[in-house]
Amino acid sequence: MDILNEARKKAEAAELYEELREGIVVHFHGGEIEGAGSERVRARALRVIAGGRLGFASTAGGGDAALLEAALLAASHGDPAPFRFTDGAPPGSPVPVLDRDVLAIGVEDLIAWGEEAVRAIKGEFPDLVINATLGRGTVTVSVRTTAGAAREETRSYLSMTVSAERIRPGDIWSVYASRTVRRAGDLDREKILGNLLRELRWGREIASPPTGKPPVLFLPTGLPVLLLPLSVGFSGLSVVLGTSPLKGRLGERAFDPRLSLTDDGRIPYGPRSQSFDDEGVPTGTLPLIEGGVVRNFYYDLRAAALAGARPTGNGFKGSPMGGGGFRTPPGPALRNALLAPGPASLDDLIRGMGDGLVVSGVLGLGQGNVQSGAFSNNVGIGFAVRGGRVVGRVKNTMIAGNAYDVLRDGVREIGAQREWTFGGLYPPLLTSGVSVVAR
């Protein structure tokens, strides 16, 4: 049974997304190897347009007939479909996303890297519990439609996540570092461990946080607090629905003139680079902010049709920052988000703060009114700065503010050293105007 041929008989159009993930993974728990093995997952997701409405269904092992019937049933209650699935037009030039050196990495290599990480941390912090997960493999994605599209691409991945924690009555101390790359040479294990050890050294002591509206330095891992609202605000769907604060502001300076943000799906071996999005539309490069000026919005097929715009190759499964997996229908999402760096080193930023707060991570990313830019988060990993020096980690601390206000009027300095995190390449950002509350 060819599911697309069967879908033609019962629906106006159909799109089949298929994903085959193959790889190996190693887990460490408490500093000891917990498990190692291979993984292989084949998944499919079907969208249909039936009766002018959109239906979606997915499976990781079910048959064609059941998948088609589920999608058709969903369409009977689905939203109107004002767009067409991708056709058979030439897909454009491919992006390098497969590094065969990744495939040469074996289980023994991953185990050795995990043991190396455990030794590095235990040598300085013997009382911490160390967990780690390392993996490598490929994901082969294909998108076919009844309109004639037939795209297929194999992408490599290599990942390393390390966490260290200590739990005592009234005190949970936990830090982590993580990186996923497509090219073997891009996994800088020394830098991953260096960042984690830096935060462990900063956090040896507990310090009282500054309160009020002190300078707040967002490290790259903490910057999504400010950039998640932007990823929603620049979504063409938010604009067409009228929920984006940026609606009607193309060509207007809405941010600090030092800010420039680009969405690029074609960086060779970028962590979210791919030749086509999850709807089969070729990816590209799209400036969103240039010198503080709003330049473009990004679209999937549906948002583009509603807005009367061209799709930009930003139709991805999951949330605006990705990560939803094959079981979610595609929607507008960023590819590789690149925030332009500034001139200041991290040490210079900290010295210039006086008394302030460093934010490395928060609990409950996305809490607050993301559409308006409002955020309110408990600080998960943060550090107090006094006299331009980190003096310890903070507890029971909350930050709040509005991302649009901070990025327009509260940018003090932009750091020079960018790091990949959450699918973006971000520098540290020193800000003012963020409220800090301690319990």
C-alpha positions as CSV (number, residue, x, y, z in Angstrom):
1,M,0.0,0.0,0.0
2,D,1.3,3.4,-1.0
3,I,-0.2,5.7,1.6
4,L,-0.1,8.8,-0.7
5,N,-1.9,7.0,-3.5
6,E,-4.6,5.8,-1.0
7,A,-4.8,9.3,0.4
8,R,-5.5,10.7,-3.1
9,K,-8.7,8.7,-3.2
10,K,-10.0,10.1,0.1
11,A,-8.5,13.6,0.4
12,E,-7.7,16.6,-1.7
13,A,-4.0,16.4,-0.8
14,A,-1.5,14.7,1.5
15,E,2.0,15.0,2.9
16,L,4.0,12.2,4.4
17,Y,6.9,13.0,6.8
18,E,9.2,10.0,7.5
19,E,12.1,9.9,10.0
20,L,14.7,7.1,10.7
21,R,17.0,7.7,13.6
22,E,19.9,5.3,14.1
23,G,22.7,5.6,16.6
24,I,24.4,4.6,19.8
25,V,24.0,6.1,23.2
26,V,25.9,5.8,26.5
27,H,24.6,6.8,29.9
28,F,26.5,7.5,33.1
29,H,24.8,7.7,36.5
30,G,26.6,8.7,39.7
31,G,29.9,8.7,37.8
32,E,29.5,5.1,36.7
33,I,28.6,3.6,33.3
34,E,24.9,2.7,33.5
35,G,24.2,1.5,30.0
36,A,25.4,1.6,26.4
37,G,23.7,0.4,23.3
38,S,22.2,1.2,19.9
39,E,18.9,2.8,19.1
40,R,16.8,2.7,16.0
41,V,13.4,4.5,15.6
42,R,11.4,4.8,12.5
43,A,8.6,7.3,12.6
44,R,6.0,8.7,10.2
45,A,3.6,11.6,10.3
46,L,0.8,12.2,7.8
47,R,-1.0,15.5,7.1
48,V,-4.1,15.5,4.8
49,I,-6.4,18.2,3.5
50,A,-9.9,16.7,3.3
51,G,-13.0,18.8,2.9
52,G,-10.8,21.9,3.0
53,R,-9.6,21.0,6.5
54,L,-6.3,19.9,7.9
55,G,-5.8,16.6,9.6
56,F,-2.7,15.2,11.3
57,A,-1.6,11.8,12.7
58,S,1.6,10.1,13.5
59,T,2.9,6.6,14.3
60,A,6.2,4.9,15.3
61,G,5.1,1.5,14.1
62,G,1.5,1.4,13.0
63,G,0.2,0.5,9.6
64,D,-0.6,2.7,6.7
65,A,-4.4,2.1,6.8
66,A,-4.6,3.1,10.5
67,L,-2.4,6.2,10.0
68,L,-4.5,7.4,7.0
69,E,-7.8,6.9,8.8
70,A,-6.5,8.7,11.9
71,A,-5.4,11.7,9.8
72,L,-8.8,11.8,7.9
73,L,-10.7,11.6,11.2
74,A,-8.6,14.5,12.6
75,A,-9.4,16.5,9.4
76,S,-13.1,16.1,10.1
77,H,-12.6,18.3,13.1
78,G,-9.5,20.2,11.9
79,D,-8.8,23.8,11.1
80,P,-9.3,25.2,7.6
81,A,-6.3,24.6,5.3
82,P,-5.6,27.8,3.3
83,F,-2.4,26.5,1.8
84,R,-1.1,23.8,-0.5
85,F,1.6,21.2,0.3
86,T,5.0,21.6,-1.3
87,D,5.1,20.7,-5.0
88,G,7.8,19.1,-7.1
89,A,9.8,22.2,-7.9
90,P,13.6,21.9,-7.7
91,P,14.6,21.8,-4.0
92,G,17.6,24.1,-4.3
93,S,21.2,23.4,-3.4
94,P,22.0,21.0,-0.5
95,V,23.5,22.1,2.8
96,P,26.4,20.0,4.3
97,V,24.8,18.2,7.2
98,L,26.3,14.7,7.2
99,D,29.8,14.2,8.7
100,R,31.0,10.6,8.2
101,D,33.6,11.1,10.9
102,V,30.7,11.1,13.3
103,L,29.8,7.5,12.2
104,A,33.3,6.3,13.0
105,I,32.9,7.2,16.7
106,G,32.2,4.0,18.6
107,V,30.7,3.1,21.9
108,E,34.2,2.8,23.4
109,D,35.0,6.4,22.4
110,L,31.8,7.7,24.0
111,I,32.5,5.7,27.2
112,A,36.1,7.1,27.3
113,W,34.7,10.7,26.9
114,G,32.3,10.1,29.7
115,E,34.9,8.7,32.0
116,E,37.1,11.7,31.1
117,A,34.4,14.1,32.2
118,V,33.8,12.3,35.4
119,R,37.5,12.4,36.3
120,A,37.8,16.1,35.5
121,I,34.9,17.0,37.8
122,K,35.6,14.5,40.6
123,G,39.2,15.6,40.8
124,E,38.0,19.0,42.0
125,F,34.6,18.2,43.4
126,P,34.7,14.7,44.8
127,D,31.4,15.0,46.7
128,L,29.2,15.7,43.6
129,V,27.1,13.2,41.8
130,I,28.0,13.2,38.1
131,N,25.6,12.1,35.3
132,A,26.3,12.1,31.6
133,T,24.7,11.1,28.3
134,L,26.6,10.8,25.1
135,G,25.3,9.8,21.7
136,R,26.0,9.8,18.0
137,G,24.1,8.7,14.9
138,T,22.1,9.8,11.9
139,V,18.6,11.0,11.2
140,T,17.3,10.4,7.7
141,V,14.3,12.6,6.9
142,S,12.0,12.4,3.9
143,V,9.0,14.5,2.9
144,R,6.7,13.4,0.1
145,T,3.5,15.0,-1.1
146,T,0.7,14.2,-3.5
147,A,1.7,17.5,-5.3
148,G,5.0,15.8,-6.4
149,A,7.5,16.8,-3.8
150,A,10.1,14.2,-2.9
151,R,12.9,15.3,-0.5
152,E,15.3,13.1,1.4
153,E,18.3,13.9,3.5
154,T,20.6,12.2,6.0
155,R,21.9,14.3,8.9
156,S,24.5,13.4,11.5
157,Y,24.4,14.2,15.2
158,L,26.9,14.0,18.1
159,S,25.8,15.0,21.6
160,M,27.3,15.3,25.0
161,T,25.4,16.3,28.2
162,V,27.1,16.4,31.6
163,S,25.5,17.4,34.9
164,A,26.8,17.6,38.5
165,E,24.7,17.9,41.6
166,R,24.8,17.7,45.4
167,I,21.6,17.4,47.4
168,R,21.6,18.4,51.1
169,P,18.7,19.4,53.4
170,G,17.6,22.8,52.2
171,D,20.1,23.0,49.4
172,I,20.1,21.5,45.9
173,W,23.2,22.5,44.0
174,S,23.0,21.4,40.3
175,V,24.8,22.6,37.1
176,Y,24.9,21.1,33.7
177,A,26.5,21.6,30.3
178,S,25.2,20.3,26.9
179,R,26.1,20.5,23.3
180,T,24.8,18.8,20.1
181,V,26.7,19.1,16.8
182,R,26.5,17.7,13.3
183,R,30.3,17.6,12.8
184,A,32.7,15.6,15.0
185,G,35.3,18.4,15.1
186,D,32.7,20.8,16.5
187,L,32.2,19.0,19.8
188,D,34.7,20.8,22.0
189,R,34.7,18.6,25.1
190,E,37.3,20.7,26.8
191,K,35.1,23.8,26.5
192,I,32.0,22.0,27.6
193,L,33.8,20.8,30.8
194,G,35.5,24.2,31.2
195,N,32.1,26.0,31.3
196,L,30.7,23.5,33.8
197,L,33.8,23.7,36.1
198,R,33.7,27.5,35.9
199,E,30.1,27.5,37.2
200,L,31.0,24.9,39.9
201,R,33.8,27.1,41.1
202,W,31.6,30.1,41.1
203,G,29.0,28.2,43.1
204,R,31.1,26.8,45.9
205,E,29.6,29.3,48.3
206,I,26.1,30.6,48.7
207,A,25.7,34.3,48.4
208,S,22.8,36.7,48.9
209,P,21.5,38.0,45.6
210,P,21.2,41.7,44.8
211,T,17.6,42.9,44.7
212,G,15.7,45.7,43.0
213,K,16.9,46.3,39.4
214,P,20.7,45.6,39.5
215,P,22.7,44.8,36.4
216,V,21.8,41.4,35.2
217,L,24.3,39.4,33.0
218,F,22.6,36.7,30.9
219,L,25.1,34.0,29.9
220,P,24.4,32.3,26.5
221,T,22.6,29.5,28.3
222,G,20.3,32.1,30.1
223,L,19.7,34.3,27.1
224,P,16.6,32.3,25.8
225,V,14.7,34.1,28.6
226,L,14.9,37.2,26.4
227,L,15.0,35.5,23.0
228,L,12.0,33.1,23.4
229,P,9.5,36.0,23.3
230,L,11.3,37.3,20.1
231,S,11.1,33.9,18.5
232,V,7.3,34.1,19.0
233,G,7.1,37.7,18.0
234,F,8.9,37.2,14.7
235,S,6.7,34.3,13.8
236,G,4.5,35.1,10.8
237,L,1.7,33.3,12.4
238,S,1.8,35.5,15.5
239,V,1.9,38.5,13.2
240,V,-1.1,37.5,11.1
241,L,-3.1,36.6,14.2
242,G,-2.3,40.1,15.7
243,T,-0.7,38.8,18.8
244,S,2.9,39.9,18.0
245,P,4.0,43.3,19.4
246,L,6.0,43.6,16.1
247,K,3.0,43.6,13.8
248,G,3.2,46.6,11.5
249,R,6.7,47.5,12.6
250,L,8.8,46.3,9.6
251,G,11.5,48.9,8.9
252,E,11.1,50.4,12.4
253,R,13.8,50.5,15.0
254,A,12.3,48.4,17.8
255,F,15.6,47.3,19.5
256,D,18.9,48.7,20.7
257,P,20.9,49.7,17.5
258,R,23.7,47.3,18.6
259,L,21.4,44.3,18.2
260,S,21.4,42.2,15.0
261,L,19.6,38.8,14.8
262,T,19.7,36.5,11.8
263,D,17.9,33.1,11.3
264,D,20.1,30.9,9.1
265,G,19.2,27.4,8.1
266,R,22.2,26.9,5.7
267,I,25.2,27.1,7.9
268,P,27.4,24.1,7.0
269,Y,26.9,21.5,9.8
270,G,25.0,24.0,11.9
271,P,23.0,22.2,14.7
272,R,19.7,23.0,13.0
273,S,20.9,23.4,9.5
274,Q,19.1,21.3,6.8
275,S,18.4,21.6,3.1
276,F,14.7,21.7,3.6
277,D,12.3,22.2,6.5
278,D,9.8,19.6,7.8
279,E,7.4,20.7,5.0
280,G,9.9,20.1,2.3
281,V,10.5,23.9,1.7
282,P,14.1,24.8,1.0
283,T,15.8,26.6,3.9
284,G,17.6,30.0,3.6
285,T,19.1,32.9,5.5
286,L,16.8,35.6,6.9
287,P,17.8,38.7,8.7
288,L,15.3,39.5,11.5
289,I,16.9,42.5,13.2
290,E,19.6,44.7,11.6
291,G,21.0,47.4,13.8
292,G,17.9,47.3,15.9
293,V,15.6,47.5,12.9
294,V,12.9,44.9,12.3
295,R,13.6,43.5,8.8
296,N,11.6,40.2,8.3
297,F,9.2,37.7,9.8
298,Y,9.5,34.0,9.2
299,Y,6.8,31.7,7.9
300,D,5.7,28.1,7.4
301,L,3.3,27.2,4.7
302,R,0.1,28.0,6.6
303,A,1.3,31.3,8.1
304,A,2.6,32.4,4.7
305,A,-0.8,31.7,3.0
306,L,-2.7,33.6,5.7
307,A,-0.3,36.5,5.4
308,G,-0.1,36.5,1.6
309,A,3.7,36.1,2.0
310,R,6.2,33.6,0.7
311,P,7.1,30.7,3.0
312,T,10.7,31.1,4.3
313,G,11.5,27.4,5.0
314,N,10.7,27.7,8.7
315,G,8.1,25.0,9.0
316,F,9.3,22.7,11.8
317,K,7.9,20.2,14.2
318,G,7.7,21.4,17.8
319,S,7.7,24.7,19.6
320,P,9.1,28.0,18.2
321,M,12.5,27.0,19.5
322,G,12.1,23.4,18.2
323,G,12.3,20.1,20.0
324,G,8.8,18.8,19.5
325,G,9.6,15.6,17.7
326,F,7.7,13.8,14.9
327,R,4.5,13.6,16.8
328,T,3.8,17.3,16.5
329,P,2.6,19.0,13.3
330,P,4.9,21.6,11.8
331,G,4.6,25.3,12.6
332,P,6.8,28.4,12.3
333,A,10.1,28.0,14.2
334,L,13.6,29.3,14.1
335,R,16.5,27.4,12.5
336,N,19.9,28.6,13.6
337,A,19.4,31.9,15.5
338,L,22.5,34.1,15.3
339,L,22.9,37.1,17.6
340,A,25.7,39.3,16.6
341,P,28.6,39.6,19.2
342,G,30.0,42.7,20.7
343,P,33.5,43.7,21.9
344,A,33.5,42.8,25.6
345,S,35.0,39.6,27.1
346,L,33.1,37.8,29.9
347,D,35.6,38.9,32.5
348,D,35.2,42.5,31.4
349,L,31.4,42.2,31.6
350,I,31.5,40.9,35.1
351,R,34.1,43.5,36.2
352,G,31.9,46.3,34.8
353,M,28.8,45.1,36.7
354,G,29.7,46.3,40.1
355,D,27.1,44.6,42.1
356,G,24.7,42.4,40.0
357,L,23.4,39.0,39.1
358,V,24.7,36.4,36.5
359,V,21.9,34.2,35.1
360,S,23.0,30.9,33.5
361,G,19.7,29.2,33.5
362,V,16.1,29.5,34.7
363,L,13.3,27.2,35.8
364,G,10.2,27.1,33.7
365,L,11.4,28.9,30.6
366,G,8.5,30.5,28.9
367,Q,6.6,31.4,32.1
368,G,4.9,34.8,31.9
369,N,3.1,36.2,28.8
370,V,5.5,35.2,26.0
371,Q,3.4,36.9,23.3
372,S,3.8,40.3,25.0
373,G,7.4,39.7,26.0
374,A,6.8,39.5,29.7
375,F,8.9,37.0,31.7
376,S,8.9,35.9,35.3
377,N,11.3,33.0,36.2
378,N,12.9,31.4,39.1
379,V,16.7,31.5,38.6
380,G,17.9,27.9,38.3
381,I,21.6,28.6,38.0
382,G,22.7,32.1,39.0
383,F,25.5,33.9,40.7
384,A,25.9,37.1,42.8
385,V,28.5,39.6,41.8
386,R,29.9,42.1,44.2
387,G,32.5,44.7,43.3
388,G,32.9,43.2,39.9
389,R,33.6,39.7,41.2
390,V,31.5,36.5,41.4
391,V,31.1,35.7,45.1
392,G,28.7,32.7,45.0
393,R,25.6,31.1,43.8
394,V,22.1,32.4,44.6
395,K,19.1,30.6,45.9
396,N,15.4,31.4,46.0
397,T,15.8,34.2,43.5
398,M,13.4,35.4,40.8
399,I,13.8,37.7,37.8
400,A,11.0,39.5,35.9
401,G,10.6,42.0,33.2
402,N,9.7,42.5,29.5
403,A,12.1,41.2,26.8
404,Y,11.1,43.9,24.3
405,D,11.7,46.7,26.9
406,V,15.1,45.2,28.0
407,L,16.3,44.7,24.4
408,R,15.3,48.2,23.4
409,D,16.3,50.3,26.4
410,G,18.3,48.0,28.7
411,V,21.3,46.7,26.7
412,R,24.4,47.7,28.5
413,E,27.1,45.6,26.8
414,I,27.2,42.7,24.4
415,G,29.8,40.0,24.9
416,A,32.3,38.8,22.3
417,Q,32.4,35.0,23.0
418,R,29.4,33.3,21.4
419,E,28.3,29.8,22.3
420,W,25.8,27.4,20.7
421,T,22.8,26.8,23.0
422,F,19.2,25.9,22.5
423,G,19.7,26.0,18.7
424,G,21.2,29.5,18.7
425,L,24.6,31.1,18.7
426,Y,24.5,33.7,21.4
427,P,27.0,36.0,23.2
428,P,26.6,37.0,26.9
429,L,24.4,40.1,27.3
430,L,24.7,42.6,30.2
431,T,21.3,44.3,30.8
432,S,19.5,46.8,33.1
433,G,15.8,47.1,33.9
434,V,15.3,43.5,35.0
435,S,13.7,43.1,38.4
436,V,15.3,40.7,40.9
437,V,13.4,39.4,43.9
438,A,14.7,37.1,46.7
439,R,12.8,35.1,49.2
